[in-house]
């Protein structure tokens, strides 16, 4: 059975933390309805203004981390098979 979860629009007020790094990151943890970690979930991040896509997979603790993003508004999509 295929389970698909779309995370709502995330406004990544991606402000750089230092002058040397102008990039941002989006991190999170994916859990199911019982709050169990979801490992191996495909995570897709789309910048709304440019439609640039970045992807990753959640680790064994359900954590994902996408780095080197430009400031903007992003949509995060998560898919579990």
LOGUVEX-324132 format. One record per residue (C-alpha): x, y, z. Coordinates in Angstrom, 3 decimals. Layout:
// residues N
SITE         c1         c2         c3
SITE          X          Y          Z
...
END
This chain:
// residues 81
SITE         c1         c2         c3
SITE      0.000      0.000      0.000
SITE      1.242      3.419     -0.834
SITE      1.023      6.127      1.765
SITE      1.452      9.706      0.676
SITE      1.691     12.711      2.892
SITE      2.026     16.255      1.656
SITE      3.289     18.765      4.119
SITE      1.665     22.153      3.758
SITE      3.392     25.151      2.349
SITE      6.359     26.101      4.440
SITE      7.477     29.677      4.394
SITE     11.187     29.360      4.797
SITE     12.140     32.763      6.004
SITE     15.575     31.641      5.079
SITE     17.812     34.258      6.537
SITE     21.499     33.461      6.531
SITE     23.030     32.983      9.963
SITE     26.300     34.640      9.052
SITE     27.627     36.963      6.386
SITE     29.847     34.194      4.980
SITE     26.983     31.827      4.207
SITE     24.115     33.295      2.182
SITE     22.264     29.967      2.040
SITE     19.500     28.453      4.122
SITE     18.372     24.960      5.012
SITE     15.145     23.150      5.749
SITE     15.191     20.322      8.267
SITE     12.453     18.283      9.829
SITE     11.347     14.936     11.155
SITE      8.719     12.770      9.531
SITE      6.399     10.763     11.759
SITE      3.288      8.725     11.134
SITE     -0.066      9.062     12.892
SITE      1.286      7.060     15.862
SITE      4.289      9.414     16.126
SITE      6.680      6.679     14.971
SITE      9.645      7.807     12.856
SITE      9.314      7.273      9.116
SITE     12.629      6.174      7.587
SITE     13.286      6.243      3.852
SITE     10.638      8.828      3.000
SITE     11.286     10.828     -0.175
SITE     11.369     14.550      0.572
SITE     11.018     17.080     -2.231
SITE     11.441     20.813     -1.650
SITE     10.224     23.205     -4.351
SITE     11.023     26.922     -4.318
SITE      7.719     28.590     -5.201
SITE      9.171     31.555     -7.119
SITE     11.534     29.560     -9.360
SITE     10.228     25.962     -9.289
SITE     13.748     24.756     -8.432
SITE     13.540     21.314     -6.816
SITE     15.834     19.774     -4.181
SITE     15.397     16.222     -2.924
SITE     16.580     13.962     -0.126
SITE     15.521     10.881      1.850
SITE     14.752     10.741      5.579
SITE     17.184      8.792      7.766
SITE     16.368      5.992     10.231
SITE     15.057      8.542     12.745
SITE     12.813     10.221     10.155
SITE     15.068     13.288      9.921
SITE     15.702     15.104      6.651
SITE     18.038     18.026      5.955
SITE     18.213     20.038      2.742
SITE     20.984     22.628      2.607
SITE     22.233     25.398      0.324
SITE     18.800     26.826     -0.424
SITE     18.295     30.385     -1.564
SITE     16.027     32.611      0.500
SITE     12.394     32.255     -0.491
SITE      9.150     30.401      0.037
SITE      9.206     26.630     -0.313
SITE      6.687     23.815     -0.627
SITE      7.758     20.567      1.052
SITE      6.338     17.289     -0.259
SITE      6.878     13.952      1.460
SITE      6.143     10.567     -0.056
SITE      6.377      7.174      1.611
SITE      5.970      3.927     -0.294
END
